[in-house]
Every structure is written in structure tokens, then in C-alpha cells.
């Protein structure tokens, strides 16, 4: 029989598909099962209005048969089947889709969804096969046809015999090579694993014969020393689950079922902290089942961690980690999204970046945020545990991308309260503020205990104002992006005027500054450019000295930026101001010191202020020498 050629650049397309589009060879089985499901869908739909079909939904199935000796895998279905012309049109022309035509002609958009809309999935069989044979009989026809091809050089088609309507595809696997083990697809465990991974929720049973072992019947006269004998046999088993958990109403699913699904699907040994379920119908329909882990994955804060939700279309997994469905701030969320409305490219491995995906992503963002807010309100202990695990990511999400997610996340933020001695939200801070308080005060550093002892911290607390203690490197950057909350600006207690002093205190400080102008200028000169200014402090009560920052870069931000690798010498530094307590005994000694002593005192006080702020002493040997000279 003469071999027919594929139409219209098919040779090039097949080569492209096998070598470029499909990078994961195991998905050939997913594609063929999806096609079989489509064929059954068509006949099932016909059975709803045509009693001659003679089959109910429970009669349909997909059968996988492995023959190790012949080195073949067969995928069979009892669906609609194909005529000779349909075999020619659907298999003879790459990118021709009978499924898409069927859906369009029958206006089934709101009745039945067809997985294989692109007409190319069948050809993925050639990734693993040296020959593919298709036998099909169309429903209502007495004729059956066999289509056979060994690759891009063409195909043959001839009449054959088949008892019932349906299609069976037999793949003869390629020989193994040094680089590829095609024989792995002849192992039952491998095939069942692929089915469970990609096609577990296809709505028709996927069955395959499994080899099992059982004890032979024990002879009636067997004695106590009888050694059991065993035999192998095959049994037809259903491999797939068929009904996705996310397709069931939440009220019909137990917590145990959700927990087991999460642990099995996402390889965790602990129950999730929160289950998030949503089913949306409309212009874009989808179901989503998401989970917030109760612990931080071991690699979460590393470059190796991959975010993303599993993406399904009509119960068939097309992407294991679809990163585009989650913003980075919610990268800890695990789960699945199932939608038949997303546009896929010809390989089903990549999504088109279109409006549909954007809409789903935005909806999921809101859903996750609302669930977290609900946890914060109703399950405070659980939320605080969540915050220990993933609060850093939420704060980074506020700061990242110039704060584009700040509005979404600001109500979820928590920081340690120096007054309450516990974690509080920004809303809780502002609600408890006095009517005269102008700012939300915070201190940033590497330790809550050290921050609580800062001279300015004592001043803020003494004025009956609360103080947020920020101990992670991202904290201050997060607040600077937010700038304000509830129309109250954030104020670093070691930057700028705190505006906490009374009019009398302010006048006293101004007077002391005017009277001591020559002394302050002399100290500034002695420090030789190390500080931008020296002034009388309004934030000190007990301590003699502190160092503050004037400008957008705080002292803590300078430390963090200095610790980052790269761009050495180009990182911004804070403009430092040395503040002195005019009411401290040390200030009196400064006023009485001669020029030589004043220079030494200035260096000592400057380095003491640096130590209080967690900054290193610039010259430890010189500093030690100066301290010793005081004795």
C-alpha cells in the first residue's frame, strides 16, 4: 500500500514538536488519555439524546495495556471513534483538531468541556515510539480503519475489523539508547505513576491490568511443615480517582480529607494551617483549592524554592508549578487551580499571557488576603504562628516592586510592641494612640532587647507612646514604602525631630543650643567630618549622648546596605548627627575642657554613640587608648 505524506509542512512541525515543544517525554500518556476522554465525551453527549448509543456514563472507560515482550503500550477507549475521513483529517494534518470542531459545531461551551482542542497532542506519542498504529471505528459505522506511521516520512491507512466503536492506539517503543531508557514506560508502576500525576481526575475510569501475587490453594493433606506456594495473576484495576476534591462542595469534604490531600499532594507531614476553597463561575470559570502550610519549607528562603500552583484543565494537570498564578508575597501558598477557560499554546506546557490568567491571579490574591485577615481576626494564635513562618515574605512583598502590593498587604503586617510586649498590627497600634500623637514611632535594629534600651526608646515610652521594635532587615524598608498608615506617618526614633517635647522643653533646648554654640561647633570640628552636625538633644533624658540620622537613609538602613555583597564603595550612608544631653554631668565637663581634652572627649562620646546604635567603633585601639587616658 502506498504511503501517504503528511500535509502542509507537517514534517517540520512534527520534528519541532518532538524535539522542542515537548521537553518531558512522560506527558505522551497524558495527551493520549486526554484525547480518549474527549472521544468518550462526544459519545456520552450523543447518548443523552440518542438511545441507540446503548451506553450509560458508567459504561465508558479508558484501558491501558502493556506488552513487555512486544514492547508496546496500547491506549483504548469506547468513545465516538473516527471514520476514514476523520482519520485523514485529524491525524494526517498536524494542528487539525476534531475536538475543537465538535465543540464549535455543537455549541457545548456551557455543557461539556473538551480537553484536546489543539490536534497536536497525539503526535507526542512519537517522542517514545518508533511506530504508532491507530485502529478506529466510528459510532454508527460498520467500517473500521487502521492508520499507521513510523514518523514524519508519512503514514498508511487501510480498512480493518473492529467489534465496537472506539479507538485504540498502539505504540511500539523505541529501542533504548545510552541517553534514553524508553523501556521504563513498560513498567506498570511507571505508567500508573504518570496516570496519577497527570490524569488522576479524568472523569472516566482509566483501567490497566496489574500483575499481582497470591498464595496457591493449600492442599487438603498439607502438614505443619507445608511451605506455601505462590502464583502471579493479572487483575484489571482502576488507577485514577476521577472526582477531584476541588470539584466537591466544601461542606461535603471533611477536614481529614483536605489534610490528607494536602500532605500526599505536596509532600508535607504536617496538616495545613488553613484550607482555602473557591469556585468561580462567569466570564472566566475556575475552581481553586489552596493551602497555607503550617511550617516553613526547608528551602523556602533560598533561590532553589519554586513557587506556583498546580494548573489543571478539566481535571488534567498541564503544569506542576504555575508561578504566574501567585504573587511573590504569597509564594508560600500550595494548591491547585482547575479551569477550562485558559488559553494554552500547542504544547499545553505554557500559558498565553492573557487577560484570563490576570483575572484569576487577581481573584486569588484577594481570596488569600481575605483568608489571612480572617485568620488574624478569628484565630490569633494560629495567625501569629503563621507570621513566624511567613511574615518576612509578607513584609518583603510590601517593599518589593516599588510597593505595588503594599495596599494589599498592609493590614496583615505585625511588629513587636515595646509597650504591650507582644506582636501587634498597625491597626491595633493606631487604635490605641492618643489623640495628640502625631506619628507611629519605631526603632530598627538587630535585637528587640537592644532596641528597647535605646535612649530615645525610653523617651518615647515615657511620653505614653508605644514603640514598634523592628528586628529584621526588611522591616524599615517595608515601612518606608508604606510611608503612613491610617493617615499617621512612620517615624524612626533616631531620625529627625520626634515632636514629643513640650514647649518648655523645646525652648530650654533651643536656649542651651544658643548658649553652647561655640562648644558644639568645636566638637563638630574635632570630629572632622564624621558627623553632619552636633546639637542639643530633646530625646535624651538619662544618657549623655546619642547619634541620629538626618535624611532618608537611617543608621540601620546604612548597616543593612553595607552588609550586602556587591557595589562596594557605592552604597548610601546616613548623614549622622551627634546629640548631647545638656542636663547630663558629662556636658558640664565638656564646657570646662580645654581644646586638647575636648577633642578626646568628642572622640569618646562619638564612639559611645556608635556602640549604642550597634555600629562598630572606627578605631578600637585609639578608642581604648582615649578611655584609659581618662583615669
C-alpha positions in Angstrom: 0.0 0.0 0.0 1.3 3.4 -1.0 2.4 5.6 1.9 0.7 9.0 2.2 2.5 12.1 3.1 1.6 14.5 5.9 0.2 17.8 4.7 1.5 21.3 4.8 4.9 21.4 6.5 3.9 18.5 8.7 7.4 17.0 8.7 8.9 20.2 10.1 6.1 20.6 12.6 6.4 17.0 13.9 10.2 17.4 14.2 9.7 20.7 16.1 7.1 19.1 18.4 9.1 16.1 19.3 12.4 17.9 19.8 11.4 21.3 21.1 7.8 21.7 22.3 7.6 18.6 24.5 10.6 18.5 26.8 9.1 16.0 29.2 8.6 12.7 27.4 6.2 11.2 30.0 3.5 13.6 29.0 2.8 11.5 25.9 0.4 9.3 28.0 -1.4 12.4 29.4 -2.0 13.6 25.8 -3.4 10.3 24.6 -5.6 9.8 27.7 -6.9 13.3 27.2 -7.8 12.5 23.6 -9.5 9.3 24.7 -11.5 11.3 27.2 -12.6 13.7 24.5 -13.8 10.8 22.3 -15.8 9.4 25.2 -17.2 12.9 25.9 -18.6 13.1 22.4 -20.3 9.7 22.5 -21.6 10.4 26.0 -23.1 13.7 24.9 -24.7 11.9 21.9 -26.2 9.3 24.3 -28.1 12.0 26.1 -30.3 12.4 23.1 -29.8 9.2 21.1 -31.0 6.0 22.8 -29.3 3.9 20.1 -25.9 4.5 21.7 -26.9 2.0 24.4 -24.3 3.1 26.9 -24.6 5.0 30.2 -21.8 7.1 31.7 -20.8 4.1 33.9 -20.1 2.0 30.8 -17.3 4.2 29.4 -13.7 3.5 30.2 -10.1 4.0 29.0 -7.9 0.9 29.0 -4.1 0.9 29.2 -2.4 -2.4 28.1 1.3 -3.1 28.4 3.0 -5.9 26.5 6.7 -6.1 27.6 7.5 -8.9 25.1 6.1 -6.9 22.1 7.4 -3.7 23.6 4.1 -2.0 23.2 1.7 0.3 25.1 -2.0 0.4 24.0 -4.5 3.1 24.9 -8.0 2.1 24.1 -11.4 3.9 24.5 -15.0 3.1 23.7 -15.8 6.6 22.6 -17.1 8.1 19.4 -14.4 6.7 17.1 -13.3 8.1 13.7 -14.2 7.5 10.1 -11.6 7.2 7.4 -12.0 10.8 6.5 -11.7 11.8 10.1 -8.5 9.8 10.5 -7.2 11.5 7.4 -8.2 15.0 8.6 -7.3 14.6 12.3 -4.1 12.6 12.1 -3.0 13.4 8.6 -2.8 17.2 9.3 -0.9 18.4 12.3 -2.7 21.0 14.3 -6.1 19.9 13.0 -8.5 19.4 15.9 -11.6 17.3 15.7 -12.3 18.2 19.3 -12.4 21.9 18.6 -14.6 21.4 15.6 -17.0 19.3 17.7 -17.2 21.9 20.4 -17.8 24.7 17.9 -20.4 22.9 15.9 -22.4 21.7 18.9 -22.2 24.9 20.9 -21.2 22.9 24.0 -19.3 25.6 25.9 -21.8 25.5 28.7 -22.5 21.8 28.6 -19.3 19.8 28.1 -15.6 20.7 28.0 -13.2 19.2 25.6 -9.6 18.8 26.7 -7.8 18.2 23.4 -8.5 21.3 21.4 -5.2 21.6 19.6 -4.8 18.5 17.5 -1.1 18.0 18.2 -1.1 16.0 21.5 -1.4 12.7 19.6 1.9 13.3 18.0 3.7 13.4 21.3 3.5 9.5 21.0 6.4 9.8 18.6 8.7 11.0 21.3 8.8 7.5 22.7 7.6 5.4 19.7 9.2 4.0 16.6 5.8 3.2 15.2 2.2 4.2 16.1 -0.8 2.2 15.0 -4.4 3.6 15.3 -7.4 1.4 14.9 -10.7 3.2 15.0 -14.4 2.6 14.2 -16.8 5.5 14.2 -20.1 5.1 16.1 -22.9 4.2 13.6 -20.5 2.8 11.0 -19.8 -0.8 10.1 -16.3 0.0 8.8 -13.1 0.2 10.8 -9.8 1.7 9.7 -6.2 1.3 10.7 -3.8 4.3 10.5 -0.1 3.6 10.9 3.1 5.7 10.8 6.7 5.4 11.7 7.3 9.2 11.8 7.5 12.3 9.6 8.0 10.3 6.4 4.3 9.6 6.1 1.5 7.2 7.0 -0.7 4.4 5.6 -4.4 3.9 6.1 -6.5 0.8 5.2 -9.7 -1.0 6.2 -9.7 -3.4 9.1 -12.1 -5.1 11.5 -13.2 -3.9 14.9 -16.1 -5.2 17.0 -17.3 -1.9 18.6 -17.0 1.8 18.2 -13.9 3.4 19.7 -10.2 3.9 19.1 -7.1 2.0 20.2 -3.6 3.5 19.8 -0.7 1.1 20.0 2.8 2.5 20.4 5.8 0.4 19.7 8.5 1.9 21.8 11.9 2.9 20.5 15.0 0.9 21.4 16.9 2.1 24.5 20.0 4.3 23.9 22.8 5.4 26.2 20.9 8.6 26.9 17.3 7.4 26.9 15.6 4.4 28.6 12.3 4.0 26.7 11.8 0.7 28.4 10.8 2.4 31.6 7.4 3.0 30.1 6.8 -0.7 30.0 6.8 -0.9 33.8 3.3 -0.9 35.5 4.4 1.3 38.4 5.8 3.9 36.0 2.6 4.1 33.9 0.3 4.1 36.9 2.5 6.9 38.4 2.1 9.0 35.2 -1.6 8.5 35.3 -1.8 9.5 38.9 0.3 12.6 38.3 -1.4 14.0 35.2 -4.7 12.2 34.7 -5.9 11.3 38.1 -9.0 13.4 37.7 -10.1 12.5 34.2 -13.8 11.8 34.7 -13.9 8.3 33.2 -12.1 5.3 34.7 -8.6 4.6 33.5 -8.0 0.9 33.9 -5.0 -1.3 33.4 -4.0 -4.9 34.1 -1.8 -5.1 37.2 0.3 -8.1 38.0 -0.2 -9.5 41.5 0.9 -12.4 43.6 -1.3 -14.7 45.7 -0.8 -17.9 47.6 -1.9 -21.0 45.8 -4.7 -23.1 47.3 -3.3 -25.2 50.2 -3.7 -29.0 49.6 -6.1 -30.7 51.9 -3.4 -33.1 53.2 -0.8 -30.4 53.8 1.0 -30.9 57.1 2.5 -28.4 59.5 5.8 -28.3 57.6 4.0 -27.3 54.4 5.7 -24.5 52.5 3.3 -22.1 50.9 3.5 -21.7 47.1 2.6 -18.6 45.2 1.4 -17.7 41.8 1.1 -14.5 39.8 -2.0 -13.3 38.1 -3.3 -10.2 36.5 -6.2 -8.1 37.7 -8.0 -5.2 36.0 -7.8 -2.1 38.2 -9.0 1.4 38.1 -6.0 3.7 38.5 -7.4 7.2 38.6 -9.6 8.9 41.3 -11.9 10.5 38.7 -13.5 13.1 41.1 -11.2 16.0 42.1 -11.5 17.1 45.7 -11.9 20.7 44.5 -15.0 19.7 42.4 -16.9 18.7 45.6 -18.7 21.2 47.7 -16.7 22.2 50.7 -19.5 21.2 53.1 -19.2 17.6 51.7 -15.4 17.3 52.4 -14.1 16.5 55.8 -11.0 18.2 57.4 -9.3 14.9 57.3 -9.8 14.6 53.6 -8.4 18.0 53.0 -5.4 17.4 55.2 -4.6 14.0 53.6 -4.9 15.5 50.1 -2.5 18.3 51.1 0.0 16.0 52.7 0.0 13.5 49.9 -0.1 16.0 47.1 2.6 18.4 48.4 4.8 16.1 50.3 4.3 17.6 53.8 4.0 15.6 57.0 2.0 18.3 58.9 -1.6 19.4 58.4 -2.0 22.8 56.6 -2.7 25.9 58.8 -5.5 26.9 56.5 -7.6 25.5 53.7 -8.8 28.0 51.0 -11.5 26.9 48.6 -13.1 28.9 45.8 -15.3 28.1 42.9 -16.0 30.9 40.5 -18.3 30.9 37.5 -18.8 33.6 35.0 -16.9 35.0 32.1 -13.9 33.0 33.4 -14.8 29.9 35.4 -12.3 28.1 37.6 -12.0 26.1 40.9 -9.2 26.6 43.3 -8.1 24.6 46.3 -5.2 26.2 48.2 -3.4 25.6 51.4 -1.3 27.7 53.8 1.4 25.4 55.2 1.8 25.2 59.0 5.6 25.2 58.7 8.2 26.9 56.6 9.6 24.6 53.8 13.2 23.9 54.4 14.2 25.6 51.2 11.7 28.4 51.3 14.1 31.3 51.8 16.5 30.1 49.2 17.0 30.6 45.5 16.1 26.9 44.9 12.5 27.3 46.1 9.9 27.4 43.3 6.5 29.0 43.8 3.4 28.1 41.9 0.1 26.4 41.9 -0.7 23.2 40.0 -2.7 24.0 37.0 -5.4 21.7 35.6 -7.7 21.9 32.7 -10.8 19.7 33.0 -9.0 17.6 35.6 -5.8 17.1 33.6 -2.7 18.6 35.0 -0.9 20.7 32.5 1.6 22.5 34.8 3.1 21.4 38.1 4.1 24.9 39.3 2.4 27.8 37.5 4.2 30.7 39.0 2.1 33.3 37.2 -1.0 32.4 39.3 0.7 33.7 42.6 2.4 37.0 43.5 5.7 36.6 45.2 4.2 37.8 48.5 2.0 34.7 48.6 4.6 32.3 47.2 4.2 30.0 50.3 0.7 29.0 49.2 0.3 25.5 47.8 -2.7 24.2 45.8 -4.4 23.6 42.5 -6.4 25.7 40.0 -8.6 24.0 37.5 -10.0 26.0 34.6 -11.2 25.1 31.1 -11.1 28.8 30.0 -7.4 29.4 29.9 -5.8 29.8 26.5 -3.0 27.3 26.0 -0.4 27.1 23.3 0.0 24.0 21.2 2.1 22.1 23.7 -0.2 22.7 26.7 3.0 23.3 28.6 2.9 27.1 28.5 0.2 29.6 29.1 -0.6 32.6 27.0 -0.1 35.7 29.0 -3.6 37.0 28.5 -6.5 38.6 30.4 -7.8 35.3 31.7 -4.7 34.5 33.7 -4.5 38.0 35.1 -8.1 37.9 36.3 -7.7 34.6 38.0 -4.4 35.8 39.7 -6.1 38.9 41.0 -9.0 37.0 42.3 -6.7 34.5 44.1 -4.7 37.4 45.6 -7.9 38.8 47.2 -9.1 35.4 48.3 -5.8 34.6 50.0 -5.6 38.0 51.6 -9.1 37.7 53.0 -8.5 34.3 54.4 -5.4 35.5 56.2 -7.3 38.5 57.5 -10.0 36.1 58.8 -7.3 34.0 60.5 -5.9 37.2 62.1 -9.3 38.2 63.4 -10.7 34.8 64.5 -7.6 32.6 65.2 -5.0 35.0 66.5 -2.7 32.3 67.9 -2.7 30.4 64.6 -2.0 33.7 62.7 0.9 34.6 64.9 2.4 31.1 64.2 1.9 31.8 60.5 3.6 35.1 60.9 6.7 33.5 62.5 6.9 31.3 59.4 6.0 33.7 56.6 5.8 37.2 58.0 9.2 38.1 56.4 7.7 37.3 53.0 4.7 39.5 53.6 6.9 42.4 54.6 9.2 41.8 51.6 6.0 41.8 49.5 5.2 45.3 50.7 8.6 46.6 49.8 9.2 44.7 46.6 8.3 46.2 43.1 8.2 49.7 44.5 5.3 48.8 46.8 2.8 47.7 44.3 1.3 45.2 46.8 1.6 47.4 49.8 -2.1 48.3 49.9 -3.0 44.6 49.6 -0.7 43.6 52.5 -0.6 46.4 55.0 -3.4 45.1 57.2 -1.6 41.8 57.6 1.6 43.3 59.0 2.7 42.6 62.6 5.5 44.1 64.6 6.7 43.8 68.2 5.2 46.4 70.6 7.6 47.7 73.3 4.7 48.7 75.5 2.5 45.7 75.0 5.5 43.3 74.8 3.8 41.2 72.1 3.1 41.3 68.4 0.5 43.8 67.2 -0.9 45.0 63.9 -0.7 48.6 62.6 -4.4 48.9 63.1 -4.0 47.9 66.8 -1.2 50.5 67.2 -3.1 53.4 65.7 -6.4 52.5 67.5 -4.5 52.7 70.8 -2.8 56.0 70.0 -3.6 59.1 72.0 -5.4 61.9 70.1 -2.3 64.1 70.3 0.2 61.6 69.0 1.4 62.6 65.5 3.5 59.6 64.4 3.8 55.9 64.5 7.1 55.5 66.3 9.5 52.7 65.6 13.1 51.7 66.2 15.1 49.5 63.8 18.0 47.2 64.7 19.1 43.6 65.1 17.6 42.8 68.5 14.3 43.6 70.2 16.1 43.7 73.6 18.7 46.1 72.5 16.2 48.4 70.8 14.1 48.6 73.9 17.2 50.0 75.8 17.9 52.8 73.3 18.0 56.2 74.9 15.3 57.5 72.5 13.1 54.4 73.2 13.0 55.3 76.9 11.9 58.9 75.9 9.1 57.7 73.6 7.7 55.3 76.2 7.9 57.9 78.9 5.6 60.1 76.8 3.0 57.4 76.9 3.6 56.5 73.2 4.0 52.9 72.0 7.1 51.9 70.0 7.4 49.3 67.3 10.6 47.4 67.6 11.8 46.2 64.1 14.4 43.5 64.2 14.5 42.1 60.6 16.5 43.7 57.8 13.4 44.2 55.6 11.3 45.9 58.3 12.3 49.5 57.9 12.3 49.3 54.1 8.8 48.0 54.3 7.6 50.9 56.4 9.4 53.5 54.3 7.5 52.2 51.3 4.2 52.4 53.2 5.1 55.9 54.5 1.9 56.0 56.6 -0.9 54.0 58.0 -4.3 55.5 58.9 -3.0 58.9 57.9 -0.2 58.6 60.5 3.3 58.8 59.2 6.0 56.4 60.4 8.8 58.0 62.4 12.2 56.4 63.2 13.0 57.5 66.8 16.7 58.0 65.8 15.9 60.2 62.7 14.7 63.7 62.8 12.5 65.6 65.3 10.2 63.3 67.3 7.9 66.2 68.2 7.3 64.8 71.7 8.8 67.6 73.8 6.7 70.2 75.5 7.0 73.9 74.6 9.1 74.5 77.7 11.4 71.6 76.9 11.8 72.8 73.3 12.6 76.4 74.5 15.1 75.1 77.0 16.9 73.0 74.3 17.0 76.0 71.9 18.4 78.2 74.7 21.0 75.6 75.6 22.0 75.3 71.9 22.4 79.1 71.5 24.4 79.4 74.7 26.7 76.4 73.7 27.0 77.2 70.0 30.8 77.6 70.2 31.2 74.4 72.1 29.0 72.4 69.7 30.9 73.9 66.7 34.2 72.9 68.4 33.1 69.3 68.9 31.9 69.1 65.2 35.3 70.4 64.1 37.1 68.0 66.4 35.2 65.1 64.7 36.5 66.3 61.4 33.6 65.4 59.0 32.4 62.3 60.9 29.0 64.0 61.6 26.9 66.4 59.8 26.0 68.4 62.9 26.3 68.5 66.7 23.3 69.7 68.6 21.5 69.7 72.0 19.1 66.8 72.1 15.4 66.8 73.1 15.2 63.0 73.0 17.7 62.2 75.8 16.8 62.1 79.5 19.3 59.8 81.2 22.0 59.1 78.6 24.7 61.7 77.8 24.9 61.2 74.1 23.2 59.5 71.1 23.7 59.5 67.3 20.8 60.1 64.9 20.4 60.3 61.2 19.3 63.3 59.1 17.8 62.4 55.8 16.1 59.4 54.0 18.8 56.8 54.9 18.6 55.7 58.6 21.5 54.3 60.5 20.0 50.8 60.4 19.5 51.0 56.7 23.1 52.0 56.3 24.2 48.9 58.2 22.0 46.6 56.1 23.1 48.2 52.8 26.8 47.9 53.9 26.3 44.2 54.6 25.0 43.4 51.1 27.5 42.0 48.6 28.5 44.0 45.5 28.8 47.6 44.7 31.3 48.2 47.5 32.1 51.9 47.9 28.9 53.0 46.2 26.3 52.3 48.9 24.5 55.2 50.5 25.4 56.3 54.0 23.4 58.2 56.6 24.0 61.8 57.5 24.8 61.5 61.2 24.0 64.0 63.9 25.6 63.8 67.3 23.1 64.8 70.0 24.2 65.8 73.5 22.2 65.9 76.8 22.6 69.4 78.2 21.3 68.2 81.6 23.9 65.4 82.0 27.0 65.9 84.1 29.2 65.0 81.1 28.0 68.1 79.4 29.4 70.3 82.2 32.8 68.6 81.8 32.7 69.4 78.1 32.1 73.0 78.8 35.1 73.1 81.2 37.5 71.2 78.9 40.4 72.7 77.1 40.9 72.3 73.4 43.1 69.1 73.6 40.8 67.4 76.1 37.7 68.4 74.2 38.9 66.6 71.1 39.5 63.4 73.2 36.0 63.7 74.8 34.4 64.2 71.4 36.0 61.0 70.0 35.0 59.0 73.1 31.4 60.3 73.0 31.1 59.8 69.3 32.2 56.1 69.5 30.0 55.5 72.6 27.0 56.8 70.5 28.1 54.4 67.7 28.2 51.5 70.1 24.7 52.3 71.4 23.4 52.2 67.8 25.1 48.9 67.1 27.7 50.5 64.8 31.4 49.4 65.1 34.0 51.6 66.7 36.0 53.1 63.8 39.4 52.7 65.5 39.2 50.3 68.6 42.8 50.8 69.6 42.6 54.5 69.6 39.3 54.4 71.4 40.7 52.2 74.1 43.7 54.5 74.5 41.5 57.5 74.9 39.3 55.8 77.6 42.4 54.8 79.6 43.7 58.4 79.5 40.6 59.5 81.4 41.8 57.6 84.5 
